[in-house]
């Protein structure tokens, strides 16, 4: 369970970072 949570957390974090970078570039 912990491994799954950490795995999904890493993926979500990377996606969130990419979205934030795109938003900053657009703004």
C-alpha positions in Angstrom: 0.0 0.0 0.0 2.8 2.4 0.9 4.6 1.7 -2.3 1.5 2.3 -4.4 0.8 5.6 -2.6 4.4 6.8 -3.1 4.4 5.7 -6.7 1.2 7.5 -7.5 2.4 10.5 -5.5 5.5 10.7 -7.6 3.6 10.6 -10.8 1.0 13.2 -9.7 3.8 15.4 -8.4 5.7 15.2 -11.8 2.4 16.0 -13.7 1.6 18.8 -11.3 5.1 20.3 -11.8 4.8 20.1 -15.6 1.3 21.8 -15.4 2.7 24.6 -13.2 5.6 25.2 -15.5 3.2 25.4 -18.5 1.0 27.8 -16.6 4.0 30.0 -15.7 5.1 30.0 -19.4 1.6 30.9 -20.6 1.2 33.6 -18.0 
